[in-house]
């Protein structure tokens, strides 16, 4: 690179305002927090917490369900923060994001093969399989809106990927909020229907990715 090119780059960047090192993380956290508050209000007004919540939080399966959803959402929030920067790559966090599903999938397979054949269908379907993904989609939608607002104010260049990650993040966190109302506890149910709800929001985020274009 020539000295003239270096001088040109320095002159073009000299007047640019300095950006705080964690500005992107703070903006993404703000967008998700505002969306999360709206999602929580929606869940409380629409579905209400499960009546036996005080007893449920004393069981490991409740925390497995909540942890699966929350861990997925938080890891993807980290990926989204990276993608909100110009020409950024997802990094190792994208691989780590698979870990919560892998754990739940292994638990689901183990539980399924140990269940008598006549009870396997009920284990997979629970009593709310046709409602679960749609509820997660609805509850996570405000967080997707918050994520879009946050990233739109930054400088993403991989819009489709950022949209998919934003939707997956909103899906995971939305599923964690929904877990407070949901009384399904089997690992096979979670591996299928919770995951489908998260994926539905990921697809929605991908379809809405143009809204993230920086202006």
Protein Blocks (a to p, Z undefined) as FASTA:
>chain_A
ZZklmmmmmmmmmmpccddfklmmmmmmmmmmmmmmmmmmmmmmmnopafklmmmmmpfk
lmmmmmmmmmmmmmmmmmmmmmmpghiaebjmlmmmmmmmmmmmmmmmmmmmmpcfklmm
mmmnmmmlmmmmmmmmmmmmmmmmmmmmmmmmmccfblmlmmmmmmmmmmmmmmmmmmmm
pccfbfklmmmmmmmmmmmmmmmmmmmmmmmpcZZ
